[in-house]
Amino acid sequence: MKNRLFVLVSAMMASMFALSACNTVEGMGKDVERGGEKVQDAAESTKKKM
């Protein structure tokens, strides 16, 4: 019985860590995307001034 409980708790914890990691990576991806958009905007602005 203790082994089954241990396996169940371990699986639940692993699932929580996996889900939180996905959210973190997704958030980082969005931040990088926004940074890239800002660089594009700055490049277009500079190009228009030339």
MODELLER restraints for C-alpha pairs under 7 A, 6 or more apart:
rsr = mdl.restraints
at = mdl.atoms
